[in-house]
Amino acid sequence: MPFGNIGIGGLVLILIIALIIFGPSKLPELGRAFGRTLSEFKNGTKELLGDSDSKERLDDHTKKEPVQNAAEQKQA
């Protein structure tokens, strides 16, 4: 469970407190902002974890590119 020992009752209490503090009109906006933040965080961690793979692919691409350009120049 991502929230540790917080149960259903704890989540309901948190939602009620948020409703009192922010009001019903702000909650959807806050939810969207929280969702965007989580998705950006996930994308950032994926980029960090996959960064070494992308660097290797970039190095391979840059090594092959001059050869391809030279072959294209000979054809022209």
CORFENTA-V97235 format. One record per residue. N is the residue number from 0. SS is DSSP state (helix for helix, strand for strand, loop for the rest). PHI is phi in whole degrees, -180 to 180 (none if undefined). PSI is psi as a letter, one per 30 degrees, with the letter a starting at -180 (999 if undefined). Layout:
((N,SS,PHI,PSI) (N,SS,PHI,PSI))
//
This chain:
((0,loop,none,k) (1,loop,-70,f) (2,loop,-98,g) (3,loop,73,b) (4,loop,-97,g) (5,loop,-78,k) (6,loop,-96,a) (7,helix,-62,e) (8,helix,-61,e) (9,helix,-65,e) (10,helix,-66,e) (11,helix,-63,e) (12,helix,-62,e) (13,helix,-63,e) (14,helix,-65,e) (15,helix,-66,e) (16,helix,-63,e) (17,helix,-63,e) (18,helix,-63,e) (19,helix,-68,e) (20,helix,-71,e) (21,helix,-96,f) (22,loop,85,l) (23,helix,-69,f) (24,helix,-77,f) (25,helix,-89,f) (26,helix,-61,e) (27,helix,-61,e) (28,helix,-65,e) (29,helix,-65,e) (30,helix,-63,e) (31,helix,-63,e) (32,helix,-63,e) (33,helix,-65,e) (34,helix,-64,e) (35,helix,-63,e) (36,helix,-63,e) (37,helix,-64,e) (38,helix,-67,e) (39,helix,-65,e) (40,helix,-64,e) (41,helix,-62,e) (42,helix,-63,e) (43,helix,-64,e) (44,helix,-69,e) (45,helix,-64,e) (46,helix,-65,e) (47,helix,-67,e) (48,helix,-71,e) (49,loop,-94,g) (50,helix,-63,e) (51,helix,-66,e) (52,helix,-65,e) (53,helix,-68,e) (54,helix,-65,e) (55,helix,-64,e) (56,helix,-65,e) (57,helix,-66,e) (58,helix,-62,e) (59,helix,-62,e) (60,helix,-66,e) (61,helix,-72,f) (62,helix,-71,e) (63,helix,-83,f) (64,helix,-63,e) (65,helix,-61,e) (66,helix,-66,e) (67,helix,-65,e) (68,helix,-66,e) (69,helix,-65,e) (70,helix,-66,e) (71,helix,-66,e) (72,helix,-69,e) (73,helix,-67,e) (74,helix,-71,f) (75,loop,-81,999))
//
